[in-house]
């Protein structure tokens, strides 16, 4: 009889402790603001050779991962994290220099230069792919809730066969309070050479 009570108490304590741990885990702050999502996911930007609009020589996929909360205790401001995937589909090498990345809001508010991983320029031979993650810090005294974050414009430059091509990806905030642009989201295409 004593053993049965002891097992019942142990079971109740175990269930209570598990519930407490689960509730605590659910209350933990997530690294990204959930109310800030952007479309398209991904934006598709293609580079075509002049006269050939059927086969892109390069494709770049870009997605806004989210707005990272940052860590004020460690001096890390909130950031907009973006992932890019570069695909060389053509016969010539392509190059991407991360210092060409530039991000502004729809009201042309500029973000600071991003921290990029990997930080060095990328040279892609034909048929190769590479990914880059860029974290654009919010400038001092700014935060997601005191900026117009309805739209974002990301710009960068790739070099195809040593010819510079400026590219742009447009993102629109999504959610119940944000309507999709008429006609949905389209790819952005640039003529290279």
N, C-alpha and C positions, 0 to 999 in steps of 0.2 A: 504494500500500500504506500509506504514512504517513497519507494523507488518510483512509482507511478506519478506521484505529485511532483517529485523532483524532475522527471522527464517532461511533465506538462509545463512546469515553470521555465525550464530550459527552452522549451519550444516557444513559449510566449516571449521570452526575452530575445531569442534569436529572431523571431518574426519582427518584433519591435525594433531591434537594432537594424535589421535589413531595411525596414520601412524608413527609418531615420536616415540611413545612408543614401537611399534612393531619393528621398525628398531633398537632401542636401545637394546631391549631384544635380538635380533638376533646377536648383536655385543658383548654381554656379553661373557666373557671367560668361557668356559665349564670346569668343574673340572677335566676331563680326557683328555689326548691327543688323538685325534681321529685317528692319523696315527699309533697308536700302538694297534693292536688287535692280539690275539693269539688263536691258535687252538690246540687241540680240545676243544670244549665247550660242555660238560665237558670231562675231562680225566676220565676214569673209571679204578679204581684199585681195584682188588678183592683179597681176602685172601681165600685160599682153604685149607681144611684139607688134610693132606697127604693121598694119595690113593683115594681121591674123588675130581675129577676135574669138576664135574657137578654142584654142589651146593656150592656157596661161603658162608663161615660163616660170612664174613664181606665184605662190599663194601664201597669204598670211592670215591666220585665224587669231582673233583677239577676243578675250572675254574679261569682263570685270568680275573678279572673284568676290569682291565685296569691300566694304569700308571697315577696316580694322580699328578696333577701339583704341589701340595704343596703350601705353603704360606711363602715366604721369610720374609715378614714383621712380621710374628709371629714365625719365626724360625723353620717352618715346612718344611723339605726337600721333594722333590718328593718321591713318594712311588709306589711300585708295589703292588696292592691290589689283594688278592687271596681269594676265598671262597671255603671252603671244607664242604662236607656233609658226615657224618659218619652214616652208616646203619648197625645195628647188625642183621644179618639174621640167626645166629646160636643159639645153645642151651647154650652157655657160655657167660659170660660178656666180654666186650671189654673195653679197656682203651686207651685214647689218651692224651699225655702230650704235650702241645704246645711248650715247650722248645726244643722239638726234631725237629721242623721245620727248614729247611735249604734251601736257594735258591741261585743258581749260574746261570750265563749265560752259553751259549754253549762254551765260551772260558774260563770257570771256574773262572770268576770274581765273588767273593762272595758278597752277600748283608749283611747288618747289621741285627741283630736279629729283628724279627718283633714285632710290637705291635699287640696283639691278643685280640679278643673279642669273647667270654668270655676268660679271661686270665688264668683261672684255669684248671687243668686236668679234663677230662670228663670221667665218668664211665657210660657205656651204658649197661643196662640189655638186655637180648634177646628181639628182636622185636622193639627196640627203635631206634630213629634217633636223631642226633644233628648237628647243623651247627656252623661253626667257620669262622671268617673273620680275615685274617692276612695281615698287612700292612708292607711291607719290605722297610725301608728307603734306599735311595741312600746314599752312604758314602759321606762325605764332598768333595767338588770339583769335583763331578761327576754329570752327568745328562743323561737323555735318549739319547740325541743326540751325546754324546761323548763316548758311550759304544756300543759294538756289541750286539744288542738286537735281533738277529735273532732267538736264541733259549733260552729257560729257562728250568732248571731242578729243580723241587721241591722234597725234601725228607722229610720224617717224619717216626715215628715209632708208631705202635699200638701194644698193648698187647692183645692177644687172649688167654683166659684161662690161664693168667699169662705167656704166651710165647711171647717174643718180636719178631715182624716182621717189618723189615725195608721196606719201600715202596717208590716208585719213580713215579712221573708223569712228562712227557716231553711235552713241549709246543713249538710250532713253530709260529713265527710271520707270520701273513697272510696279504694279500693285493696284489695289482697288481704287486708290485716289488718283492714279495716273493712267490716262488713256493712251492707247497705241496710236501712232501716227497713221493717217489714212493710207491704205495700201500696204500696211505692214512694214517689214524691214527688208531692205534690198542690200545686195552686195555692193561694195564700192570697187570700181575697177579703174586702173590707170594704164595708160599706154607708156611702155618703157622706152622703146627706141625704134 
